Amino acid sequence: MSKLYGFGSNGNGQLGLGHVEDTHKPTLCIGIPDHEVIIKISGGGNHSAVVTESGKVYFAGFSQLGENYMQYILKAPPEKQQAWTVYQERFSEIKWKDVACGWASTLLLSQEGKVYGVGSSRWNEIDGKKDNKEQELTEILIHEDIVSVSCGWRHAVALSNEGNVFGWGWGRHGQLGPSKVETDKKDIRSIQKIELPQKILQVACGHLYTIFRAEDGSVYGVGSNKYGQLDNEDNEVRIVEPRVVYRNSVYIDAGWHHTLSLGSVGELKASGRKDHGQITKSHLLQNIKQFCCGSEHTLAIQGDRLIGWGWNEHGNCATDKDFTDEPIVISTSTKIRAFGAGCATSWFAVM
């Protein structure tokens, strides 16, 4: 039996709780059958998506089909809006294995290694898709088998089983690396391979930047460095050529403005914005097994407990404080199967 709990920002039903009120307490989500085993949870601007072991995907929130459709829902009477505040299965004709939510778009990865997108594509977040077709599921053609996807604010990347990375969308801040073709002033790009020094094992998108974990444990980064998220020693605010951010990493993730890297013995390194507790005291971050970044907060499994820290504006760290730079214990359950974070949103699934 599987249960999903959500907490944090919920003004557009993105937590899947059946209402539109924020909550700072983990609350049971509605709509995903108990027999489904949850393997991935991703949060976007005003929506979220969940993938299960059986290959199903469930959505909640008003922006799940894009910004234009969200405006339509907001004009609907409350009784019709309510259906969008619980998780509903979508796109059942395909078996899924990964999902990544952008601001008002979503990337889906099929078990066959093909990438699809749904939602807004004003900045080409869903490569080649016209914005008036945002409700339609669209295949994004990449001529390699893809193993994972990640979304930033207005850009996206995909990692192939050969260790190659492909990116598209808005690239003005360098978040997609150097462009191979001439672009307009907005620097909106079609799919391009991002050239990196070695084979890549993992990718993660921040707000306006991207990080890549290589097979030797090096972490490379491109894009905005305004808050030192790619290099605390450098005042350069825009990094286009891939630069080493960390070494000896076994896992990475990125928030909007903070970067985290996990070492082989459970130590967590962090860089970037820290004015709302996004980067906590390092001596408290030992024995970390896994973690994920939300927009301005982080969740982590430390030993046998789920902890969180950072900006808590909407209760997404499960406390009533505005922010916390020291980890808050969220759950001591030993049966947490998966957890995820989005834009001031948090979830965890227990068996």
C-alpha positions in Angstrom: 0.0 0.0 0.0 1.4 3.4 -1.0 0.5 6.8 0.3 1.6 10.2 -1.0 1.7 13.3 1.3 2.1 16.9 0.1 2.8 20.2 1.9 3.6 23.8 0.9 2.2 26.1 -1.8 -1.2 25.0 -3.1 -3.0 28.0 -4.4 -3.7 26.3 -7.7 -4.3 22.7 -6.4 -0.7 21.6 -7.3 -0.4 19.4 -4.1 -3.3 17.2 -5.1 -5.1 17.6 -1.8 -8.6 18.4 -3.2 -8.5 22.1 -2.3 -6.4 25.3 -2.9 -5.2 26.1 0.6 -1.5 26.1 1.5 -0.4 23.6 4.3 2.7 23.3 6.4 1.8 19.8 7.6 2.2 16.7 5.4 -1.3 16.0 4.2 -2.6 12.9 2.3 -2.9 13.5 -1.4 -6.0 12.3 -3.3 -6.3 10.4 -6.6 -3.4 7.9 -6.8 -4.6 4.3 -6.1 -3.0 2.7 -3.0 -1.6 -0.2 -5.0 0.5 2.1 -7.3 4.2 2.2 -6.2 5.4 5.8 -6.7 8.9 6.2 -8.2 9.1 9.9 -9.2 7.5 13.1 -8.0 8.1 16.4 -9.8 6.7 19.9 -9.1 6.3 22.8 -11.5 5.1 26.4 -11.2 1.4 25.5 -10.4 1.2 21.8 -11.1 2.9 18.5 -10.3 3.3 15.0 -11.8 3.8 11.6 -10.3 5.2 8.5 -12.1 4.5 5.0 -10.8 6.4 1.7 -11.1 3.6 0.4 -13.4 4.3 3.2 -15.9 1.4 5.5 -15.2 1.5 9.2 -14.7 -0.8 11.3 -12.6 -1.2 15.1 -12.7 -2.6 17.7 -10.3 -2.8 21.5 -10.5 -4.2 24.2 -12.8 -1.1 24.6 -15.0 -0.7 20.9 -15.9 -1.9 21.6 -19.5 -0.2 25.0 -19.8 -0.7 28.6 -19.0 -3.5 29.2 -21.4 -5.6 26.3 -20.1 -4.8 27.5 -16.6 -6.6 30.8 -17.3 -9.6 28.8 -18.6 -9.7 26.8 -15.3 -9.4 29.9 -13.2 -12.5 31.3 -14.8 -14.5 28.1 -14.2 -16.8 27.8 -11.2 -15.3 26.3 -8.0 -17.1 22.9 -8.5 -15.3 22.5 -11.8 -12.0 23.7 -10.5 -12.0 21.0 -7.8 -11.3 18.2 -10.3 -7.9 19.8 -11.1 -6.9 19.8 -7.4 -6.7 16.0 -7.1 -4.4 13.6 -9.0 -5.7 12.3 -12.3 -4.1 9.8 -14.6 -3.2 11.1 -18.0 -1.7 9.8 -21.3 -2.4 6.1 -20.4 -1.6 5.0 -23.9 2.1 5.2 -23.1 4.2 3.6 -20.3 6.3 6.2 -18.5 9.5 6.0 -16.5 10.5 9.7 -15.8 8.9 13.1 -15.6 10.1 16.7 -15.1 7.9 19.7 -14.5 8.8 23.1 -15.8 7.1 26.4 -15.0 3.9 25.6 -17.1 5.1 22.6 -19.1 6.0 19.0 -18.4 8.5 16.6 -20.0 7.6 12.9 -20.0 10.0 10.0 -20.7 8.6 6.8 -22.0 9.9 3.4 -21.1 11.1 3.1 -24.7 13.4 6.1 -24.2 11.3 8.7 -26.1 10.6 12.2 -24.8 7.2 13.9 -24.9 6.0 17.3 -23.8 2.7 18.9 -22.7 1.9 22.4 -21.7 3.2 25.9 -22.7 6.0 26.3 -25.2 6.4 30.0 -25.5 10.1 29.7 -25.1 10.3 26.4 -27.0 10.3 24.4 -23.8 8.6 21.6 -25.9 10.8 21.7 -29.0 8.8 22.7 -32.1 5.4 22.9 -30.4 3.1 25.7 -31.2 1.7 27.4 -28.0 -1.9 27.1 -29.2 -1.5 23.3 -29.1 -0.3 23.2 -25.5 -2.9 20.7 -24.3 -1.7 18.1 -26.8 1.0 15.5 -25.9 3.9 16.1 -28.4 6.9 13.9 -29.1 10.2 15.7 -29.0 12.5 14.1 -31.5 15.9 13.2 -30.2 17.8 10.5 -32.2 19.2 8.7 -29.2 17.6 6.6 -26.4 17.0 9.0 -23.5 17.3 7.9 -19.9 16.3 11.1 -18.0 14.9 14.6 -18.4 15.1 17.8 -16.5 13.4 21.3 -16.7 14.5 24.7 -15.7 12.4 27.8 -15.8 12.4 28.2 -19.6 14.8 25.5 -20.8 15.1 21.7 -20.8 17.7 19.0 -21.1 17.7 15.3 -21.8 20.4 12.7 -21.1 21.0 9.8 -23.5 22.1 6.3 -22.6 25.4 7.1 -24.4 26.1 9.9 -22.0 25.3 12.7 -24.3 23.2 15.8 -23.3 20.7 17.6 -25.5 19.2 21.0 -24.6 16.5 23.3 -25.9 14.5 26.4 -25.0 15.7 29.7 -23.7 19.5 30.0 -23.6 20.2 33.7 -23.0 22.0 33.1 -19.7 24.3 30.4 -21.1 22.2 27.6 -19.5 22.4 25.6 -22.7 26.1 26.2 -23.4 27.4 27.8 -26.6 25.0 27.9 -29.4 26.0 26.0 -32.6 23.7 28.2 -34.8 22.9 31.9 -34.9 19.9 32.8 -32.7 17.7 35.9 -32.2 18.1 38.3 -29.4 15.9 36.1 -27.1 18.2 33.2 -27.8 15.4 30.7 -28.1 16.9 27.4 -29.3 15.8 24.2 -31.0 17.4 20.9 -29.8 21.2 21.0 -29.7 23.8 18.7 -28.3 25.6 20.3 -25.4 29.3 19.6 -25.8 30.9 18.4 -22.5 34.4 17.1 -21.7 33.4 13.5 -20.9 30.5 11.1 -20.6 27.6 12.4 -18.4 25.7 10.3 -15.9 23.2 12.8 -14.5 21.8 16.2 -15.4 19.9 18.8 -13.4 18.4 22.2 -14.3 18.3 25.2 -12.0 16.3 28.4 -12.8 18.7 29.8 -15.3 21.6 27.3 -15.2 22.4 23.6 -15.8 24.7 21.1 -14.0 26.1 17.8 -15.3 27.7 14.9 -13.3 30.4 13.1 -15.3 31.5 9.5 -15.0 34.6 10.5 -13.0 32.5 12.4 -10.4 33.2 15.9 -11.8 30.3 18.3 -11.8 30.2 20.8 -14.7 28.0 23.8 -14.9 26.8 26.4 -17.4 24.5 29.4 -17.2 23.7 32.0 -14.5 26.2 32.4 -11.7 24.6 35.5 -10.2 24.5 33.9 -6.7 27.7 31.8 -7.0 25.7 28.7 -7.7 28.4 27.6 -10.3 31.5 29.1 -8.7 31.7 30.9 -5.3 35.2 32.1 -6.1 34.3 33.9 -9.4 32.3 37.1 -9.9 31.4 36.1 -13.4 27.6 36.1 -13.6 27.2 34.3 -16.9 29.1 31.1 -17.7 28.8 29.7 -21.2 31.6 27.2 -21.5 31.3 24.2 -19.1 33.1 24.8 -15.8 33.9 22.3 -13.0 31.8 23.2 -10.0 32.6 20.1 -7.8 34.5 16.9 -7.9 34.0 13.4 -6.4 30.2 13.6 -6.7 27.8 10.7 -6.7 24.6 12.7 -7.0 23.6 16.3 -7.8 20.6 18.5 -7.9 19.8 22.2 -8.4 17.3 24.6 -7.0 16.5 27.9 -8.7 19.7 29.5 -7.3 21.5 26.8 -5.2 23.5 23.8 -6.2 24.1 20.6 -4.1 26.4 17.7 -4.6 26.5 14.5 -2.6 29.8 12.8 -1.8 30.5 9.1 -1.5 30.4 9.0 2.3 27.2 11.0 2.7 28.6 14.5 2.9 26.7 17.3 1.1 28.3 20.3 -0.5 26.4 23.4 -1.4 26.9 26.7 -3.2 24.7 29.6 -4.3 22.0 31.7 -2.8 21.7 31.5 1.0 19.6 34.5 2.1 16.6 32.3 3.1 18.4 29.3 4.5 18.9 27.5 1.1 22.4 26.6 2.2 22.4 25.2 5.7 25.3 24.6 8.2 27.6 22.0 6.7 28.3 20.1 9.9 24.7 19.1 10.1 24.7 17.5 6.7 26.4 14.2 7.2 25.1 10.7 6.6 22.9 11.9 3.7 21.5 9.1 1.6 19.6 11.1 -1.0 18.2 14.6 -1.6 16.3 16.8 -3.9 16.1 20.5 -4.4 12.9 22.7 -4.7 13.0 26.2 -5.9 14.5 27.7 -2.7 14.5 24.7 -0.3 15.9 21.1 -0.1 14.6 17.8 1.2 17.0 15.0 2.2 17.0 11.5 3.7 19.5 11.5 6.6 19.8 8.2 8.2 16.2 7.0 8.7 14.5 10.4 8.6 13.3 13.0 6.1 14.6 16.5 6.7 14.2 19.8 5.0 15.6 23.4 5.1 15.4 26.6 3.2 12.8 29.2 2.3 9.5 28.1 4.0 7.2 30.9 2.7 4.4 28.4 2.0 5.1 25.7 4.6 7.1 23.6 2.2 9.6 22.7 5.0 6.8 21.6 7.3 7.3 24.4 9.9 5.6 27.8 10.6 8.9 29.7 10.3 9.6 32.0 7.3 12.8 30.1 6.6 15.1 27.7 8.4 18.8 27.4 7.8 18.9 24.3 10.1 17.3 21.0 9.0 13.8 20.4 10.2 12.8 16.7 10.8 9.7 16.2 8.6 9.2 12.4 9.0 10.8 9.6 10.8 9.1 6.9 8.8 11.5 4.1 7.6 9.2 3.3 4.7 9.7 6.4 2.5 9.8 5.2 -1.1 10.2 8.5 -2.9 10.2 12.2 -2.3 10.2 15.4 -4.4 10.2 19.1 -4.3 9.0 21.9 -6.6 8.2 25.6 -6.4 7.7 26.0 -2.7 6.1 22.5 -2.7 7.1 19.2 -1.2 6.0 15.5 -1.2 7.0 12.1 0.1 5.5 8.7 -0.6 5.5 5.9 2.0 4.8 2.2 1.6 
